[in-house]
Amino acid sequence: MRYGRTRLSHVVSASSGRHDERGHLFVGVDHDGVIGWGEISPQPTRIHGDPGEDEVLATLLEDVVARFLRLCETLGEVPTPGRLGAGSSGRPSDRFATSGLELALLDWHLRRSDLSLHDRFPARFAPAQIRSAPDEWARATETPERWRVKVGGPARTTAWWASLAERGGDVLLDFNAGAQSPEEVLDALAEAQQWSRVVAIEQPFAVGNLAAVAQLASRLDVALSLDEGVRTTKDVDLAARHGVTLLCVKAGRVGGWSKVEMMAARAKERGVEVYLGGFFDTSLGRAVTRVAASNLTHVPSDVGEVSFSSASLVEEFPGGVGWRPRTNLTVIFDRTDGES
């Protein structure tokens, strides 16, 4: 298990806080001469029901690794990714921790069979990208199909909105559960619509406040999306019944890629679109999101590389997921010699 930190090239502020740095946990499975790697990039501290970095690490070391080792002993072989996820306790920190080890298992099984991510997730849709708009625009021009504009951070100037409009692409307004009333959401929507084509409002209210979500849905002429409020298939069902038409599904939040597929299938049954989100992952994590999105959804997803100003924590590793952490990162646990 290795650990490193990155610094974002551009700060992204929201009602829930400022995103400028991120810690990354890399989990490896080494067996029969094959090594598979997974990544977890949780929030620095607990927020909106998502666990903080320390909580995820503690759960990984104390619970999830132990569950994995018991499975190996019981089965007499390395378990499949879905088998590991099926034993999750369902606690938020367990879901995040499980997602990292599950990805390592996915990478291990692909490498063991001499397969790639594209064999696991055959492309069905053309890639489309959503990107978080920064607090300040850089000179370089990025042109994703969709911008995620955080609401509740610094006030947006007319120059900022004009720069966004120049770059093209439609807009998703992300409230990060920070709105206090439907009127607040509608005012922000009206302002944004002066500059760009807004296609969705995301997570306007606190997680679980579906009554307010339903009230707002009846007053919107754009899609209503949930993000932090989506962790289980039950959440998908509830969202659909309250007027939600779009969901952001993140592997860390739901418990791994096997669960992402389950959530996407349930959403399709309920007539709800999904897109795949990330947590400012390195190229290792983003590679999976990019390929999985091409298989699961046509909606713009977090498939672009995150721009970091710090040195890369990962390097290309042909086969499987295609990446691995660098060897100069901090080792925080090594089961091969029993030390941590």
BELCOR-V994116 format. One record per pair of residues at least 6 apart in sequence whose C-alpha atoms are under 6 Angstrom apart, sorted by the first residue. I is the first residue (numbers start at 1). J is the second residue. Records with the same first field share a line. If there is no record, write none. Layout:
BEGIN
I=J, J
END
This chain:
BEGIN
1=26, 27, 331, 332, 333
2=25, 26, 329, 330, 331, 332
3=24, 25, 329, 330
4=23, 24, 329
5=22, 23, 24
6=21, 22, 310
7=20, 21, 308, 309, 310
8=20, 21, 308, 309
9=307, 308, 309
10=134
11=19, 20, 134, 135
12=19, 134, 135
13=19, 153
14=150, 151, 152, 153
15=152, 153, 178
23=41
24=40, 41
25=39, 40
26=38, 39
27=37, 38, 101
28=36, 37, 104
29=35, 36
35=108
36=104, 107, 108
37=104
38=100, 101, 103, 104
39=100, 285
40=100
41=279, 281
42=53
43=52, 53
44=52, 53
45=52
46=52
51=93
56=93, 97
60=97
72=78
81=102, 105, 106
82=258
95=255
96=252, 253, 255
98=255
99=252, 255, 256
107=320, 321
110=116, 320
111=320
115=320
116=319, 320
117=320, 321
121=292, 295
122=295
123=294, 295
124=294, 295
125=294, 298
127=294
128=300
129=144, 145, 300, 301, 302, 303
130=144, 146, 147, 300, 301, 302
131=147, 148
132=147, 148
133=148, 149
143=167
145=169
146=169, 170, 171
147=171
148=172
149=173, 174
150=174
151=174, 175
165=196
170=197, 198
171=198, 199
172=198, 199, 200, 201
173=201, 202
174=202
175=203, 204
176=203
177=203, 204, 205, 206
178=205
179=204, 205
182=216
199=222
200=222, 223, 224
201=224, 225
202=225, 226
203=226, 227
207=229
214=242, 243
217=243
223=245
224=244, 245
225=244, 246, 247
226=247
227=248
231=253, 254
233=263
245=272
246=272, 273, 274
247=274
248=274, 275, 276, 277
249=276, 277
250=276, 277, 278
251=257, 260
275=299, 301
276=301
277=302
278=302
284=323
289=303
290=303
313=325, 326
314=324, 325, 326
315=323, 324
316=322, 323
317=323, 324
332=340
333=340
334=340
END
